[in-house]
Amino acid sequence: QVQLVESGGGLVQAGGSLRLSCAPSGRTFNNNAMGWFRQAPGKEREFVAAISWTGSRTYYADSGKGRFAISRDNAKNTVYLQMNSLKPEDTAGYYCATRSRSVVATTRKEDYDYWGQGTQVTVSA
């Protein structure tokens, strides 16, 4: 069982920035692709960004291209989501997830088998 812990969410004004972090509790990443997803009230959970194990491949939803950046530091056992130029429509719970048996990043939430509890991001107009 993998437990993921997200941090870094909060309240920010439109145009501001936040950096989310995700790390496993009690174990290290090992050959895992990682993804970030978000879910707003009344909406489906949607893909935000994903990164391969080596970090050589990254993917972004159109909504975040040019504003969001996913990265990882395997030595620190942490994955990050840098979010800039935030908009009110970015308001959601943000969840990190891992593909525990694959180094390949994908955009499908069905491909991810362990999830964190989420961290809330609220962007005020």
N, C-alpha and C positions, 0 to 999 in steps of 0.2 A: 504494500500500500504506500502510495506517495502522497504526502501532504504538501501543498503549495501555499505559500503565504505571500500575499500582495501587500504593498504599502505605497504611500506617496499620494494617495488621493486627497481631495479637499475641495474647498470653494475658491474659485478664481474668477476674476472679471474677464469678459470677452477680450481677446487679444493677448491674454496672459499665457503662461506656460506651467506645465507640471511634468515631473518625471516619476513614473511608476516603476516600482521594483518588484521582482518576484524571485523567491528562493524556496527550495524545498526544505521541509522541516525534518531534521534527523537523518538526512542522507545527502549524497551529492548527485548532481546531474552526471549522467554517463551515457553518451551517444543518444541524447534526446533532442528531437526537434521541439521547439516551443512556439506557442502562439498567444496572442492577446485577442480577446473578444469583448464585446460590450452588449449590455442589455438595458434598454430604457423601459420604464413602466408601460405595460400593455403592448410591448413589442417583442419580436423574436430576438434571440441572441444572435449577434452578427459578428462576422469576422472583422478584425481591425488590422492585425499585422502578424507575420510569422517569420521565424528564422531557423535555419538549419543548425545542426550541431556545431559545425565549424564556423558558422556565421557568414559563410560565403554566399549563401542564398537568402534573400529577404523578399517578402511579398507584402503588399499593402492594399487595403481597400481603397477604392477611388476617393472616398470621403476624406482619407487621411494623407493621400499622396502630396508630398511637398511640405507637409506640416508635421507629420509624425515620423519618428525614427526608432526602429527596434534594434537593439544590440544585446550582446551577451558577453559576460566575462566568466569563462569557465573556471578560471583560477579562483575567482570569488564566488563561484557557484550562484550567479545572479543573472537574471535577464531584466532588461530595462525597456521602457517605452517612454521616449521623450516626446512630449506633445507641446507644440508651439502654435501660436495664433489660434488659440482655442475659441470655439464658437458655442453659443447656447445649445445648439443641436448636438454637441458632443457630450452633453449631460447624460450620464448613464452609470451603471455599475460596470466596472472593468474587471475582467477575469483573465488570469493567465491559465494556460493549460499545457500539458506535455503529451507528446507521443512517446510513451515509455519504451517502445520497442522499435523506434525508427529514427534515423538521423535526418529524414527528409521532411521538410516543412510543407504543409498544405494549407489551403484556405477553408477546408470543410471542418466544421466543429465535430462532425461524426468521427473524424479520424483521431481525435484527441481523447485519451482515456482517463487522465487525471486532471482535476480542476481545483483552483483555489476558491476561497469563499468570496472573493471580490473586494474591491475598494471603490468607494463612491467618488465620482468626479461630478462636480456641479459648476457650471459656467453661467455666471449672471450677465445679463445684457448691459 
